[in-house]
């Protein structure tokens, strides 16, 4: 089964309802990048009239994780994935429509190739940048993903 934007957004609704309710939406997914949007609304705000950091974290994680999911599915191998670390930097209040972009699709290819050939877990750090409607950076996240070939039982 192919991983598509429509299928990923349906997945959000059923498997990650908090992200779905907060308005997180995958817009673009291909082998090199993923773009996720989320609009500042009452349900995802903080007391300072901007988007709560956890909502930004959900959207930015999806922009990195969607690529990992797509690449694992395309490999046809049983590979597990897990966020092992993340860090975020906030540079401006997040209001309006925020767009998170990850352009690190090429990075995951090598990690998957190594874990398939060696059976050992691999880690990769992927970056997601959040911009507001004026093109100003509001946050930058780095997610460390661990990928590992599942052991046969």
N, C-alpha and C positions, 0 to 999 in steps of 0.2 A: 504494500500500500504506500502510495506517495505521500509525503508530508507537504501539505499546502497551507496557505494562509487561512482559507476557510476551515479546514480541519483543525488547525491549531487554535483558532478562535472558539470553535465548538468545544475543543478540549478544555480551554479556559473556563467555559461556562460550567462544565460538569466536574472537572478535577481541581480547578483553582478558583472557586467561586468568589473569594475575596478580591482577587485581581479583576475578575469580570465585573463585579458590582462597583468597583472603583473606576471602571471605564478604561482599563488597559486593553489595547487592541493592536494585534499584529497587522501591519499594513503591507510590508514587502518582505519576502523571504526568497533568497536564491543561494547559490553555493558560496557567494562571497560576502553577502551582507544581509542584515535584517534591520527593519525599521519598525518601531513600536511607538504608538502615540497614546497619550492620556491627557484629558482635559481637567484643569482645576475646577472642582465643583464642591458643593457643600459636603458631600459624603467623603471626600478625600482631603479635606483641608486640615490644617493645624490651627492653633489659637492665634497665629500671627497672620492670618488671611492669605496663606500660600499653601501649596501642596505639601502634605505630610511626607517626610523623608522616606517612610516605608513604602509609600505608593511609588515614589520615584525608584526605589530599590526593586520593586516588583517589575516595573516596566523595563528597567535597564537589564535586569536578570533575564527577562524573556528575550530581549534582543540578542543576548549572547547564547542562551540556552536553546532557542529555536534552531539556530544553525547547528549546534551540537546534535540535537535530536535528528535533524534532517540528514546530517552526514552519517550518523550511526545507522539510521534506517537504510540509507543507500549502500552501506558497507555489507549489509546482509548478515552481519555477525552479531552474536549476543554480547553486547557491550553495555556495562553499567556506567552511569554518569552521576556525579555528585559535586556540588559546590563545596570546596574545602576552605575557601577564604574569600573575603570580599572587602573592598574598601571604597568609600565614596567621599567625594569632595564637593562642597556646595559653594557656588560662586555668586549666585543671584537668587532672589525670591522666585519660586516657580509658580507663575500664574498664567492663565490662558491655556492654550494647547502646547504641550511639551512633546517633543519628538526625540526619541532615543535611537541612535544609530550605532550599530556595531559593524565594522568592516573587516573583521578578523577571520572570515571563513577559511582562508588559505592556511591559517595557523593550525586548525584542528586536523587537517588532512595528515600531516606528519605524525601527530600524536596518535591518531587512530592506526596509521600504518605500523608504528612502533609497537603499540599494544597488541595488535593482531599477530605480528611476527615474533614477538618475544614472550607474550603472555603476561608481561609485567605492566603494572599501572603506570600511567603517564599523567602529568599535569600540564596545563596550559593556562596562561593568563590572557583573558580577553577583555577588551575595553569597550565601554559604551558611553557615548557623549550625549547629554540632554541639552537641547536648544529650545528656546521659546519661539514665538511666532515672528519676532524681530531678528531671529538668527543669533541671539545672544546665548552664550553658554550659561546654563543654570546649574548643571552638575556633571561630574565625570565619575564613572564607576569602573573598577577593575574587579573581575570575577575570576577566581582560580577554579578551574574545572578539573576534576580527576576523572579519567576514563580508564576502564579496565575490562579485559575480556572476562566474561563470566565463567566461573569454573563449572566443569561438567560434574554432575552428581550421580 
